[in-house]
């Protein structure tokens, strides 16, 4: 039985989708079967970040409506063996929380990890992912507004998801110094244990624009940080990447 992980954030612009794609690619490269589920209904872009925009013909509403099977709707990445995508529908019409949870349970029989990229905010996609999640990763930047919104998200998740962890993304040393904060302060503000620290990396944007996973484009910057997070999810004791 696999693990369903909700990847979420309190606000847009934290790089949540890039984190989902990067960590998923690394988990697959380490030998796991991984299904990415885009739950950002109507505003999906996980397919673009993964470089699968021309391959995902069916979405999870087709599975829920039994127009096709889960394994037929999920598309495998051509260059990362074991990495699959199930994309989001363009409309919320006909979506049912019970059916979604049942679909994710079925997915856990076929995959080691199911990473659900939920939308920022607390809308329908967030509620679907939360209902089906075994654990959650909250992605935040270090600025005060992002941390406050992350804390609000944590409040919604508590009591509904057993394990919640924090990933600090797009971290720049100059920003930390300007705000006179630290990663410890960020953890205290969000109220979560820290799973990983991802540095600001222009290669993430460049790779997404090219339709190529950043973990295939470069081994520097964000890529080794994604790998560290993936290893921790696998239970390995890996030191946090230090941003200086």
N, C-alpha and C positions, 0 to 999 in steps of 0.2 A: 504494500500500500504506500503510495506516494504522499507528498506533503503539498498542501495548497497554501501559497504565500501571496498575500495581498501587498502590493507596492502602492503606496499612496502618499499624498502630501496635503498640506493645508491650503496651499495656494499654487497657482501656475508659475512656471518659470524656474522651478527648482531643479529641473532636469530629471524628473522621475522616470520618464519613458526611456531616456538614455541609460539610466541606472538599470532598469528592468532588462533592456536588451543586452547591456554589457555583462551583467551578472549571469543572465541566462546563457549567453554564448560561452562564458567561462565554465559554467557547470557542465554544459554539453561537451566541451573540450576535455574536461576532466573525467568523462566517461558516463555521465548521467543522461537519461532520457528526459528532455525538458520540453514542456509545452508552455508557450507564452499565450495568454489570453488577453486580448485588448478589450477592456470593459469601458472604454471611453466612447460611449454610444453617440454617434453622430459627428464626433470630432476625432476619430481614430487616426493615429499616425505611427503606431508601433510598426506597421508593415513597412513604412518608409525608412525608419531607423534600422530595421533588420535587413533592408534591401529585398523585400518580398512583395512589393506593391503590385507587381505584374503576375503574381502567382496565386494570391488569395482570392479565389472566386466565390467561395461560400463563407458565411459568417456563422456565429454561434446561434443566431435565431433560426437558421436552417436546421441545425442539430436539434434544438428545442422543439421545433415543429415537426421533427422526424422526416424532413425532406431529404436528409442524408445522414450518414453515420458520423460520429465524432472523428474517426480515423480518416474518413474520406474528406471531411471539411478541413482538417489540419494539414498544413503544407510544410514539408521538410525543407530546411535551408540547403541550398545546393553545395555550400562550401563548409558548413559546420554540421557534421553528422550527429544526429540525435537531437537537434534543435528544431522545434516545430512552432508554427503560429496558427492560432485560431483567432480570426479578426472579429471586430465588433460590427453589429448592424448599424445602419444609418438612421434607424428610428427606434423609439422605445415601445412602439406598438406591439402588443402581444407578449411582452416579456413577463415572466413569472418567476418569483424568487425561489419557489420550491423546485421548479423545473431546472433553474440554473444550478442550484445546489446539487441536484441529482446528476446533472451533466458533469459537474466538477468531480463528484464522487466517482463517476465512471472513468473520468480522465486519470484519477489517482490510481486506478487499477492498471493503466497502460504506461504511465510516466512516473519517474522518480520525483520530479518537481513540477508543479503547475504554478507559474508566476502570473498573477493577475494584475495587469496595469490598469489601476482604477483612475478615474478622472480626479483632478483637484476639486476640492469642495465636497459637499455632503449630499449629492444628488443620487439619482437612480443607480448609476454605475457603481458609486461608492457603496450603496446599501447591498447591491447584489454581491459584490466582492467580499464585503464584510461578513455576509451571511454564510459564505462558502469557505472562508479562510480558516486554516489551522493556526496560522501565525501572520504577523503583519510587519512590514518594513515601512517606516515613515521617513520620507526623504525631505530634508530641509536644507536651506542655506543658513549662514551664520548671522544674517541681519535680524534685527529685532522683530520686524514684521513677519518674516518667514517663521521664526521660532514661536511667535505668539499663535500663528495659525496652525503650526504643527501641534502645539499644546492643545488647541481646541479639537483637532483631529484625534489626538490621544484620548481625550475625554469621551468622545463618541465610541472609540474602540474598546475601552476598558469595560470588562464584564462580558464582552461579546467575543473577543479574540484572546486566546490563552497567552500567547507570547508576542510582545511588541518590542521592536528594536528600532534604533535611530541610525540613519546614514546621513552624515553631513556631506553635502555635495557642493561642487563649484567653490571650493575653499581656496582663498588667496591669502598669503601671509600679510600683504599690505592691508587687506580688509580687516583681518583679525586685529592688527595693531591699531588701525583707525578707530575701531569700535571699542578698543580696550577690553576685549573679551578673550576667552579661551575656549577650547573644546570642552573642558570641564564645566564652564559656565553654560555652554550650549546644552550639555546633557542635563544639567540641573534645571534649566528653563523648560526644556521639553519633557522632562521627567521620565527619560528612557535610558536604558543601557545602550552604549554605542557599539554598533556592528561594523561600521567602516567610515573612512574618511576619503573622499574623492576630490582630487585637486581640480581647479579650473584648467580646462584643456581645450584649446581651439580646434584640435583634431577631432573632437566629438562633433562639432558643428560641420566641419569640412566633410567628415565621413558620412554624416546623415544626408548632406546635400548630394553626395555622390551615390547614395543608396548602398552603402557598404558598412557593415558593422565595424565600429572603431577597433575592436579587438583583432580584426584582420588587417587593419590599416597600419597600426603602429603598436609597438611594445612598450611605449613610454607614456608618461602622463597618467591619464585616467585608466588605461588598460590594466596595469599591474594592480591598481587599487580595486578594480572590479574583480580581478582574480583573487585577491585577498579576501574579499567579501564572500565569494563563492566557496573558498576553502573553509571559511568559518561556518558557513551553512552546512558544510559536509562534516563539521565537528572537529576540524583541525585547529590547533592553537597557533594562530598567526599574529605576530605583532602588528599594531596599527601603523599604517603609513603616516609618517610625520611630514607635515607641511611646514616648510621653513621659509 
